[in-house]
Amino acid sequence: MKTIHIYLFGLGNVGSTFIKQVLESHHFFKVNKGINLKIVGIANSSRLLTDVDGINENWEKIFVSVSVDRDPNAFYEFAAINDEVRIAVDATASKELSLFYPELVQHGFHVVTANKIANTLSQTFYDDLRSLLKERELSFEYETNVGAGLPIVDTVRNLHESGEQLFVVNGVFSGSLGYIFNRFSQEDIPFSDIVLDALRNGYTEPDPREDLSGNDVARKLLVLAREAGLKLEFTDINIENLVTTELQVASLNQFMTNIKSLDKPLQLRKLQLKPDEVLRHLGRLDAVDKTLKVSLEVVKKESPAGQLRGSDGFFEIYSQSYAANPLVIKGAGAGREVTARGLLCDVIKISSTLKTRVYHL
Ligand SMILES: NC(=O)c1ccc[n+]([C@@H]2O[C@H](COP(=O)([O-])OP(=O)(O)OC[C@H]3O[C@@H](n4cnc5c(N)ncnc54)[C@H](OP(=O)(O)O)[C@@H]3O)[C@@H](O)[C@H]2O)c1
């Protein structure tokens, strides 16, 4: 039996669902895979809790009563007490934590992340992290960076690593913006009401401007572009920002108070549509021209993107072998359940390929 120690950062929508899924599937992994998954550390931005026996269903109450102030070294000191395989799971949107990954790797942690930031910082940070992981023989998995639980990153990685030339990846990259624009096209309600509803349902980022600015889709394009071997920076991406200039620099509170100012410009674009057209938020990675573009486009209702429903993501991959008929991946592209399950898939992927080993720090 392999025992895997999980250290989870972020206890919000995705993190708390991840805990639920690990606890529910614990017996299944033990019996079917010989893997004993234990969540031995959990943290939010200010507090942390460790338990060498692994947390249980009462974790929320226990976290409130016995968690301690967060000290960056506390996890490392706790982890160093035993020699189990350790996986850090990042279910935050924190840049600060992303900058910590090299340190986590230095301390013998594999890393699984839903957070796109580490993969979209400078190319130098990206390359250095991979060199360090290689040197320490540790894994870094991030399938949920693009399309939540859908297998996009792995597909592009496998095509690239098998020598396939990638041409274009395009589609609806954001389940949140998919949800927002599907509803906006069908319903006669203000744009901002739909955004607030999407936030309440956990579809948008904690700050919805991350979605509306196009930055979130841009990060996903950059993750895929780098997976396909392109050396590009975030600043190379052509991004259409749907947030008004004033609100781009406002505090989150100010943005929420003035969110109605987004309504008029988008309502005008909606009024210009022909009866057989809808608005869709699209991303396009052109691996031949080395260009990445994020924009709100008018598409035909009967086109694949035009027919999407709910928060579905939709990806078309054109490559050497898929030149005429693209490889299409479609399905729920956002939501806490599918994202948490994607994180768990990555944890199992790492756990399955490992032998329990001793770390020499
Ligand atoms: N929701 C989705 O459908 C979806 C889909 C794909 C990917 N993702 C990604 O999943 C991540 C989490 O999303 P979410 O919807 O779960 O967000 P969320 O509900 O806002 O939760 C974020 C959590 O992160 C914690 N946190 C912030 N900074 C931290 C730090 N430095 N160290 C430890 N914890 C920290 C927060 O703690 P405090 O409360 O103390 O601030 C909170 O518990 C994001 O990167 C998002 O892009 C989400």
The ligand as an ORCA input file, in Angstrom:
! r2SCAN-3c Opt
* xyz 0 1
  N     -14.317     27.198     -9.887
  C     -14.064     26.684    -11.100
  O     -14.939     26.285    -11.862
  C     -12.640     26.542    -11.555
  C     -12.366     25.905    -12.790
  C     -11.028     25.738    -13.192
  C     -10.022     26.236    -12.399
  N     -10.324     26.882    -11.230
  C      -9.237     27.410    -10.425
  O      -9.288     26.891     -9.113
  C      -8.706     27.846     -8.210
  C      -9.643     28.020     -7.016
  O     -10.899     28.488     -7.444
  P     -12.125     28.577     -6.404
  O     -13.314     28.814     -7.265
  O     -12.111     27.411     -5.484
  O     -11.732     29.906     -5.574
  P     -12.300     30.365     -4.124
  O     -13.608     29.703     -3.838
  O     -12.220     31.846     -4.083
  O     -11.232     29.787     -3.096
  C      -9.931     30.272     -3.036
  C      -9.284     29.761     -1.755
  O      -7.895     30.064     -1.826
  C      -7.475     30.511     -0.534
  N      -6.213     31.247     -0.635
  C      -5.963     32.447     -1.212
  N      -4.641     32.726     -1.126
  C      -4.067     31.680     -0.489
  C      -2.733     31.367     -0.108
  N      -1.717     32.184     -0.374
  N      -2.503     30.194      0.540
  C      -3.512     29.329      0.835
  N      -4.793     29.577      0.480
  C      -5.059     30.732     -0.167
  C      -8.639     31.325     -0.055
  O      -8.514     31.518      1.330
  P      -9.081     32.838      2.075
  O     -10.546     32.591      2.171
  O      -8.378     32.827      3.368
  O      -8.709     34.007      1.196
  C      -9.790     30.382     -0.466
  O      -9.914     29.350      0.496
  C      -8.468     29.121     -9.031
  O      -7.116     29.201     -9.427
  C      -9.329     28.917    -10.263
  O      -8.793     29.546    -11.416
  C     -11.599     27.027    -10.786
*
